[in-house]
Amino acid sequence: MSKATLGGIEIEIDEDGFIQEPEKWNKEVAEDLAKIEQAFPMSEEHWKLVNYLRDYFLKYEIAPPIRMLVKQTGIDLKRIYQLFPGGPAKGACKVAGLPKPTGCV
């Protein structure tokens, strides 16, 4: 594991850049991760996805299935890829401060 300065604080990250200290996640950390993922500046749609991912993860301790993400946010998959070029798993989950998803998100 290595460390990165995100949102002005030092955070441990894995080899793919996913934060390993989710308790340190905040808006500024998300915005710095969004810059890395080419998803900056963060729009209302970005935040809608990020907030849904975080809420779901905090409730179920897993990232939601992609179909649920699309259905619950009302943002279609093509648009998600426009917002997060890395996709819903690599891009959106990383910005949301979730651990690296093990399956399809």
C-alpha positions in Angstrom: 0.0 0.0 0.0 1.1 3.5 -0.6 -0.1 6.9 0.5 -1.5 9.9 -1.4 -2.4 13.4 -0.5 -6.1 13.8 -1.3 -8.3 16.7 -0.2 -5.3 18.0 1.7 -4.9 14.9 3.9 -2.6 11.8 3.6 -4.6 8.7 2.8 -3.5 5.1 2.3 -4.4 3.8 -1.2 -4.1 0.4 -3.0 -2.3 -0.2 -6.2 -5.3 0.9 -8.2 -5.8 4.2 -6.3 -8.8 3.1 -4.2 -8.7 4.6 -0.7 -8.1 2.2 2.2 -9.3 4.6 4.9 -12.9 5.2 4.1 -13.4 7.2 7.3 -11.2 9.9 5.8 -13.4 10.3 2.7 -15.0 13.8 2.3 -16.0 16.1 -0.5 -12.5 17.4 -1.1 -11.1 13.8 -1.2 -13.8 13.0 -3.8 -13.0 16.0 -5.9 -9.3 15.1 -6.0 -10.1 11.5 -6.9 -12.5 12.9 -9.6 -9.5 14.8 -11.1 -7.5 11.6 -11.3 -10.5 9.8 -12.9 -11.1 12.6 -15.4 -14.5 13.2 -13.9 -13.9 16.8 -12.8 -15.5 19.2 -12.2 -18.1 17.4 -10.3 -21.7 18.2 -11.4 -25.0 17.5 -9.7 -25.2 14.2 -11.7 -21.7 13.2 -10.5 -22.7 13.8 -6.9 -26.1 12.0 -7.3 -24.2 8.9 -8.4 -21.5 9.3 -5.7 -24.0 9.8 -2.9 -26.1 6.9 -4.0 -23.0 4.6 -4.1 -21.9 5.7 -0.7 -25.4 5.4 0.9 -25.8 1.9 -0.6 -22.4 0.8 0.5 -22.9 2.1 4.1 -26.2 0.2 4.3 -25.2 -3.1 2.6 -21.3 -3.1 2.8 -21.1 -3.8 -1.0 -21.4 -1.7 -4.1 -24.8 -1.9 -5.8 -25.4 -3.9 -9.0 -25.2 -1.7 -12.1 -28.9 -2.2 -12.9 -29.9 -0.9 -9.5 -27.5 2.1 -9.9 -29.1 3.0 -13.2 -32.7 2.4 -12.0 -32.4 4.2 -8.7 -30.5 7.3 -10.0 -32.3 7.6 -13.3 -29.0 8.0 -15.0 -28.5 5.6 -17.9 -25.3 3.6 -18.3 -24.1 5.5 -21.3 -24.3 8.8 -19.3 -22.5 7.2 -16.4 -19.6 6.4 -18.7 -19.6 10.0 -19.9 -19.5 11.3 -16.3 -17.0 8.7 -15.1 -14.8 7.6 -18.1 -13.4 4.8 -15.9 -16.9 3.4 -15.6 -19.1 2.8 -12.6 -16.7 0.4 -10.8 -13.3 1.9 -11.4 -14.3 5.5 -11.7 -17.5 6.2 -9.7 -16.8 3.8 -6.9 -13.3 5.1 -6.5 -14.5 8.7 -6.3 -17.2 7.6 -3.8 -14.5 6.2 -1.5 -15.7 2.6 -1.8 -13.3 -0.3 -1.8 -12.4 -1.8 -5.1 -15.5 -3.7 -6.2 -15.0 -7.5 -6.5 -17.8 -8.1 -9.1 -19.7 -6.1 -11.7 -21.1 -2.9 -10.4 
